[in-house]
Amino acid sequence: MSVGFIGAGRIALSMTRGFLRAGIVKPDRIVASAPRNRGSAKRDFRELGSKITDDNKECVKLSDIVFLAVKANIVPTVLEDIYPVAVKSKLFISVAAGVTIDAMETCLPEGSRVIRAMTNTPCAVGTAGTGFSTGSNATASDSRVAMELLSSIGYCVQLDENMLDAVCGLAGSGPAFTYVFLEALADGGVRMGLPRDLSMRFACEAVQGAARMVMETGDHPSQLKDSVCSPGGSTICALHGLDASGFRGLVIDAVRDATDRTTELSELANQGIGIKQRHPLITNNTDSNNR
């Protein structure tokens, strides 16, 4: 199995590292395409032992499975470029937020096998959260291959396409929200006298441990929270402060705002490059997302 990435940015590099870490694809069976001016991206792929090219069509020709890992506004140009070599033997998996299956099938040759997936950068260390949906021409075998690949880099589930926007808003943007929370936890430790490196380690262990407790015990987070809060203790006192500041609502709003901003970016892309008449690629659904 050979895998190609059109686009050699963060998500493509993270997925490549995840695949190599899992041992599911050999380094020399991965190829990525990027513009000539993306020298650092090309260097990263070469250091991993993978191939790099500035020709999207060459990337498609060398690959059994082609990931579209570019920004949504670039997808029309990419599909127009690779159209002549997009034969039916290729499986196309898009990780471009806001680009629908129907749009990709419309812009690729008739009968093209398409899958739409939403993942996140923790795939580099095997802890991604990924959802995917299959197009009308994708086979049961394509679904199995996608599941095999994407589950090798973390949690993966097949969903109806109308749920993928929410996956992007939560799973795609969620790591960034968590990094901010981690940084704040560590800053709190430093504020109270802990060394920076020790404070960061404790913050990471707290977040990782809490997540594992939820997943491995199956208990609701509120139940686990209550088990930490002693009557009149320090934790319930601090949680009162978080609730008073609207912490929960702010987190919910962040997921909503990531969704709303993606819709805005999609609309701006449509206006900026005038692709609505040529290619119906960018979703106009108000629930669309972008990382």
Secondary structure as UniProt FT lines:
FT   STRAND          3..6
FT   HELIX           10..22
FT   HELIX           27..29
FT   STRAND          30..33
FT   TURN            36..37
FT   HELIX           39..47
FT   TURN            48..49
FT   STRAND          51..53
FT   HELIX           56..61
FT   STRAND          65..68
FT   HELIX           72..74
FT   HELIX           75..82
FT   HELIX           83..85
FT   TURN            88..89
FT   STRAND          91..94
FT   TURN            97..98
FT   HELIX           101..107
FT   TURN            110..111
FT   STRAND          113..118
FT   HELIX           121..125
FT   STRAND          128..134
FT   TURN            136..137
FT   HELIX           140..151
FT   TURN            152..153
FT   STRAND          154..158
FT   HELIX           161..163
FT   HELIX           164..167
FT   HELIX           168..172
FT   HELIX           174..191
FT   TURN            192..193
FT   HELIX           196..217
FT   HELIX           221..228
FT   TURN            231..232
FT   HELIX           234..244
FT   TURN            245..246
FT   HELIX           247..273
FT   TURN            276..278
FT   TURN            286..287
//
